[in-house]
Amino acid sequence: MRRGRGRDLPDVAVVGGGAVGTTLRQALVHAGRRVAGPTRGRDRLAPAAAGAPLVILALPAPALAGAAARLADAGEWRGRIVLHTSGATPDAVLSPLRRRGAAVGRLHPLRSFPRHAAPPDSLHGIWFALSGDRAAMTAGRRLAHLLGGRAFPLRRGEEAAYHLSAVLASNLVVALAAEAARLAPRFGTTPGTALRRLGPLLRGTVREIETGGAARALTGPVARGDAEAVAAQLALLRGRAREIYRLLSLAALDLAAPRLSRSRRAALRRALRPARR
């Protein structure tokens, strides 16, 4: 990535003061880059991006179209690169800047960002999804490597499925952990304590998935073909929690099926039938 001209000119401008923007800015500064931003507010949008050859729009998806239009009217963009950090938004959202000569694309860090910024080294080892114009993807790949991460390309039209995959693997795992913790009063503790106790189990499961794949990481009554245990657990559940358990157990059965006998698969499917109303 070329350095900006002039002593005070930034290499990169990060527009957006939320968790993603702040984390990216801190990580880039930690990596030795001269960075402008992040900033909040419409009136500070153009000054935050001024002068930098590379601009990262770390903004919520609904704000990207308006930001791109305002920036396109605010300066010269020929030869510059603009990347957005949205997982699901098509790169066409930056078309106003492309029409003004910028190369545009996506740099989406495949990591969860709660409401607080993460430490600068938190991007080490993660994957970044890249898309867009060739120059934008080249810049995105260099940034990913600079931050200690790895990069892979997304083709046009793949954004929605990619983002859905990320939601299932992250956001909905949080919801599933919360459902597990709600059972805590039944075994004499609180949901908060239960979550802390479940933490090592969750981390160990993720490690097993990474090293051996989902099918090999699967354990428990479905993996053993124990239909009686599955039926007993279903009997403890009602409403939404029961349906979550039932549907996820059917998904687990698909993973476990090759190592189970036909009779055990059939018994599990009978146990996992929807409840009669």
Secondary structure, DSSP 8 states (H G I E B T S, - for coil): ----SSTT--SEEEE--SHHHHHHHHHHHHTT--EE----SGGGHHHHHTT-SEEEE---HHHHHHHHHHHHTTS--TT-EEEE--SSS-GGGGHHHHHTT-EEEEEEE-S---SS---GGGGTT-EEEEEESHHHHHHHHHHHHHTT-EEEE--TT-HHHHHHHHHHHTHHHHHHHHHHHTTGGGGTS-HHHHHHHHHHHHHHHHHHHHHH-HHHH--SHHHHT-HHHHHHHHHT--HHHHHHHHHHHHHHHHHHGGGS-HHHHHHHHHHTS----
